[in-house]
Amino acid sequence: VLSFQPSIAPTKVLLVPLSKNADFDPLVKRLDYKLSDLGIEAKVDASSVSIGKRYSRNDEMGTPLSITVDFQSIKDATFTLRDRDTTKQ
């Protein structure tokens, strides 16, 4: 795991849709645009591997934060924030 300080990490936030369900697309795009407007570099990982593998891959690249979009997000626009260093959500 590369433990870059968030200020120097090449990608600051990983956006992780829980599945390839098309209902997640508008939320992920909206988050990506908002982060971009704030000048925060984000990356979307919508691959078909498990969420744990996606977290692990991006931890290795030094991405400090992950935002997970899940089925609850569709209902009430809440998201799960995960910290790379503590893995707390």
Secondary structure, 3 states (H helix, E strand, C coil): CCCCCCCCCCCCEEEEECCCCHHHHHHHHHHHHHHHHCCCCEEECCCCCCHHHHHHHHHHCCCCEEEEECHHHHHHCCCEEEECCCCCC
